[in-house]
């Protein structure tokens, strides 16, 4: 997640442009952050068994834990996110 969202973490604005171009904000659950969405997106990948998430801030850790407890995205949301990312030239890596 590239050091977090701009203005929230230490993330670089350039790293989030593709997220914006793909209009992924439209797929977030109410109140869900972009970071939580991307963590859930990662957990949705059928070949992901483990993620390594680091943070310096206890509140970010709590958000990450809440996102992980919420679990994977609904299948239709995951597929739509992949379609949108592909449309802006970002194809998630497949283990197939």
C-alpha positions as CSV (number, residue, x, y, z in Angstrom):
1,X,0.0,0.0,0.0
2,X,3.1,2.1,-0.5
3,X,3.3,3.7,3.0
4,X,-0.3,4.6,3.2
5,X,-2.6,7.2,1.7
6,X,-1.5,10.7,1.0
7,X,-2.4,12.9,3.9
8,X,-2.9,9.9,6.2
9,X,0.3,8.1,5.9
10,X,3.6,8.7,4.2
11,X,2.4,7.6,0.8
12,X,3.4,9.3,-2.5
13,X,0.6,10.9,-4.5
14,X,1.9,9.3,-7.7
15,X,1.3,5.8,-6.2
16,X,-2.4,6.5,-5.7
17,X,-3.1,8.0,-9.2
18,X,-4.0,4.6,-10.7
19,X,-6.4,4.0,-7.8
20,X,-8.1,7.2,-8.6
21,X,-8.0,6.6,-12.4
22,X,-9.7,3.2,-11.9
23,X,-12.4,4.9,-9.7
24,X,-11.9,2.4,-7.0
25,X,-13.4,4.8,-4.5
26,X,-16.8,3.9,-5.9
27,X,-16.3,0.3,-4.7
28,X,-15.4,1.1,-1.1
29,X,-17.9,0.2,1.6
30,X,-19.3,3.2,3.5
31,X,-16.7,4.5,5.9
32,X,-14.0,2.2,4.5
33,X,-10.6,3.7,3.8
34,X,-8.6,3.1,0.6
35,X,-6.0,1.3,2.6
36,X,-8.5,-1.1,4.2
37,X,-10.0,-1.7,0.7
38,X,-6.6,-2.6,-0.7
39,X,-5.8,-4.9,2.2
40,X,-9.2,-6.7,1.6
41,X,-8.4,-6.7,-2.1
42,X,-5.2,-8.5,-1.4
43,X,-6.9,-11.0,0.9
44,X,-9.3,-11.7,-1.9
45,X,-6.7,-13.1,-4.2
46,X,-7.2,-16.8,-4.4
47,X,-3.5,-17.6,-4.1
48,X,-2.8,-15.3,-1.1
49,X,-2.3,-17.2,2.1
50,X,-0.3,-14.6,4.1
51,X,0.1,-10.8,4.0
52,X,2.8,-8.8,5.8
53,X,1.5,-5.5,6.9
54,X,3.6,-3.0,8.8
55,X,2.7,0.2,10.5
56,X,4.1,2.6,13.0
57,X,0.8,3.8,14.4
58,X,-1.5,1.8,16.7
59,X,-4.6,3.3,15.1
60,X,-3.5,2.1,11.7
61,X,-2.9,-1.4,13.2
62,X,-6.5,-1.3,14.6
63,X,-7.8,-0.4,11.1
64,X,-5.8,-3.1,9.5
65,X,-7.0,-5.7,12.0
66,X,-10.6,-4.6,11.4
67,X,-10.2,-4.9,7.6
68,X,-8.7,-8.4,8.0
69,X,-11.5,-9.4,10.3
70,X,-14.0,-8.1,7.7
71,X,-12.3,-10.5,5.2
72,X,-12.1,-10.7,1.5
73,X,-14.2,-8.5,-0.8
74,X,-17.4,-9.9,-2.2
75,X,-16.5,-11.8,-5.4
76,X,-18.3,-9.3,-7.7
77,X,-16.5,-6.3,-6.1
78,X,-13.1,-8.1,-6.4
79,X,-13.8,-8.9,-10.1
80,X,-14.9,-5.3,-10.8
81,X,-11.8,-3.9,-9.1
82,X,-9.6,-6.2,-11.2
83,X,-11.5,-5.1,-14.3
84,X,-11.1,-1.4,-13.5
85,X,-7.4,-1.8,-12.7
86,X,-6.8,-3.6,-15.9
87,X,-8.5,-0.8,-17.7
88,X,-5.9,1.7,-16.4
89,X,-3.0,-0.6,-17.1
90,X,-2.5,-2.3,-13.7
91,X,-3.0,-6.0,-13.9
92,X,-2.7,-7.8,-10.6
93,X,-0.2,-10.6,-10.8
94,X,-1.7,-14.1,-11.1
95,X,-0.1,-17.2,-9.8
96,X,-1.8,-19.3,-12.5
